[in-house]
Amino acid sequence: MLARPAGYVGATIAALWAARQVSRLYSLTEPFGPEFLNVARNLGIFILPAFVLLLAGPFRMWFDRFAPLYPLVLGAGVLNIYVQDDALAAGLPLIVLIYPFLVIFSLAYLLRGRVSQA
């Protein structure tokens, strides 16, 4: 019940972040290719739980209750990127906390959260 709205909200946050990053790339003097691949990699990690929540359901009730954690954690990570002035202060929590959470969240929902079709 909560998984589908959480998937839509998380996908929206990820898409808005990616659009902002790509628009920022056009104003930099650095090469476009490597930075674009970085944005694409981050978008893939950010949007992976949304694909799982939207395409792999229905989920068990216990898993469905924790689905709103995805947009909350993703939103906090993206907000941290824009609030911090230092690149290390913005990127380190993303790499250490947000990326592992998103991957583990996706795998848990994909492998253990679905209701068995009997």
NURODREN-346939 format. One record per residue (C-alpha): residue in one letter; x, y, z. Coordinates in Angstrom, 2 decimals. Example, Ala and Ser with C-alpha at 12.3 -4.5 7.8 and 13.67 -1.06 7.14 Angstrom:
NURODREN-346939
[pt "a"; [12.30; -4.50; 7.80]];
[pt "s"; [13.67; -1.06; 7.14]];
//
This chain:
NURODREN-346939
[pt "m"; [0.00; 0.00; 0.00]];
[pt "l"; [2.85; 2.40; 0.77]];
[pt "a"; [5.39; 0.91; -1.63]];
[pt "r"; [4.00; 2.39; -4.84]];
[pt "p"; [3.77; 6.02; -3.58]];
[pt "a"; [7.23; 5.70; -2.01]];
[pt "g"; [8.57; 4.47; -5.35]];
[pt "y"; [7.05; 7.40; -7.22]];
[pt "v"; [8.35; 9.97; -4.71]];
[pt "g"; [11.84; 8.44; -4.71]];
[pt "a"; [11.95; 8.30; -8.51]];
[pt "t"; [10.89; 11.95; -8.66]];
[pt "i"; [13.63; 12.99; -6.23]];
[pt "a"; [16.22; 11.02; -8.23]];
[pt "a"; [15.04; 12.46; -11.56]];
[pt "l"; [15.05; 16.04; -10.27]];
[pt "w"; [18.56; 15.57; -8.87]];
[pt "a"; [19.79; 14.13; -12.18]];
[pt "a"; [18.20; 16.96; -14.19]];
[pt "r"; [19.87; 19.53; -11.94]];
[pt "q"; [23.25; 17.82; -12.23]];
[pt "v"; [23.07; 17.53; -16.03]];
[pt "s"; [22.04; 21.17; -16.39]];
[pt "r"; [25.00; 22.14; -14.19]];
[pt "l"; [27.36; 20.18; -16.46]];
[pt "y"; [26.74; 22.52; -19.39]];
[pt "s"; [28.15; 25.49; -17.49]];
[pt "l"; [31.42; 23.84; -16.40]];
[pt "t"; [34.68; 24.01; -18.31]];
[pt "e"; [35.51; 20.37; -17.45]];
[pt "p"; [35.00; 17.57; -19.98]];
[pt "f"; [31.37; 16.53; -20.31]];
[pt "g"; [31.84; 12.76; -20.70]];
[pt "p"; [33.32; 11.70; -17.34]];
[pt "e"; [31.00; 13.94; -15.36]];
[pt "f"; [27.98; 12.65; -17.29]];
[pt "l"; [28.99; 9.05; -16.52]];
[pt "n"; [29.23; 9.99; -12.86]];
[pt "v"; [25.69; 11.42; -12.92]];
[pt "a"; [24.42; 8.33; -14.75]];
[pt "r"; [26.01; 6.00; -12.18]];
[pt "n"; [24.53; 7.95; -9.29]];
[pt "l"; [21.12; 8.06; -10.95]];
[pt "g"; [21.24; 4.29; -11.41]];
[pt "i"; [21.91; 3.77; -7.72]];
[pt "f"; [19.34; 6.38; -6.68]];
[pt "i"; [16.55; 5.00; -8.86]];
[pt "l"; [17.15; 1.27; -8.30]];
[pt "p"; [14.86; 1.06; -5.23]];
[pt "a"; [12.13; 2.91; -7.13]];
[pt "f"; [12.20; 0.27; -9.87]];
[pt "v"; [12.01; -2.46; -7.26]];
[pt "l"; [9.14; -0.80; -5.40]];
[pt "l"; [7.16; -0.07; -8.56]];
[pt "l"; [7.77; -3.25; -10.56]];
[pt "a"; [8.38; -6.11; -8.12]];
[pt "g"; [5.35; -5.82; -5.78]];
[pt "p"; [3.14; -6.78; -4.01]];
[pt "f"; [5.14; -6.89; -0.79]];
[pt "r"; [4.57; -8.39; 2.62]];
[pt "m"; [2.91; -6.07; 5.11]];
[pt "w"; [6.04; -5.77; 7.26]];
[pt "f"; [8.09; -4.68; 4.23]];
[pt "d"; [5.36; -2.37; 3.01]];
[pt "r"; [5.48; -0.37; 6.24]];
[pt "f"; [9.16; 0.47; 5.74]];
[pt "a"; [8.87; 1.53; 2.08]];
[pt "p"; [8.74; 5.27; 2.94]];
[pt "l"; [12.30; 5.01; 4.26]];
[pt "y"; [13.56; 5.08; 0.65]];
[pt "p"; [12.40; 8.62; -0.26]];
[pt "l"; [13.27; 9.92; 3.20]];
[pt "v"; [16.86; 8.63; 3.11]];
[pt "l"; [17.32; 9.64; -0.53]];
[pt "g"; [15.90; 13.10; 0.16]];
[pt "a"; [18.19; 13.53; 3.16]];
[pt "g"; [21.21; 12.50; 1.07]];
[pt "v"; [20.37; 14.85; -1.79]];
[pt "l"; [19.65; 17.68; 0.65]];
[pt "n"; [23.02; 17.07; 2.30]];
[pt "i"; [24.72; 17.45; -1.08]];
[pt "y"; [23.27; 20.92; -1.56]];
[pt "v"; [23.63; 22.12; 2.05]];
[pt "q"; [27.30; 21.25; 2.56]];
[pt "d"; [29.98; 23.62; 1.31]];
[pt "d"; [32.82; 21.07; 1.41]];
[pt "a"; [32.92; 18.31; -1.20]];
[pt "l"; [34.11; 15.76; 1.36]];
[pt "a"; [31.32; 16.64; 3.79]];
[pt "a"; [28.77; 16.24; 1.01]];
[pt "g"; [30.13; 13.10; -0.63]];
[pt "l"; [31.32; 10.99; 2.27]];
[pt "p"; [27.91; 10.43; 3.89]];
[pt "l"; [26.54; 9.65; 0.46]];
[pt "i"; [29.14; 6.96; -0.19]];
[pt "v"; [29.26; 5.52; 3.34]];
[pt "l"; [25.55; 5.68; 4.28]];
[pt "i"; [23.20; 6.37; 1.39]];
[pt "y"; [24.60; 4.10; -1.36]];
[pt "p"; [24.79; 0.99; 0.86]];
[pt "f"; [21.31; 1.67; 2.23]];
[pt "l"; [19.81; 1.96; -1.24]];
[pt "v"; [21.47; -1.23; -2.51]];
[pt "i"; [20.60; -3.26; 0.60]];
[pt "f"; [17.06; -1.86; 0.59]];
[pt "s"; [16.61; -2.88; -3.05]];
[pt "l"; [18.00; -6.36; -2.52]];
[pt "a"; [15.93; -6.93; 0.62]];
[pt "y"; [12.72; -5.94; -1.12]];
[pt "l"; [13.55; -7.86; -4.26]];
[pt "l"; [14.67; -11.09; -2.60]];
[pt "r"; [12.68; -11.26; 0.65]];
[pt "g"; [9.84; -8.77; 0.53]];
[pt "r"; [7.58; -10.13; -2.18]];
[pt "v"; [4.46; -12.08; -1.34]];
[pt "s"; [4.80; -15.63; -2.64]];
[pt "q"; [2.53; -16.41; -5.56]];
[pt "a"; [0.90; -19.72; -4.62]];
//
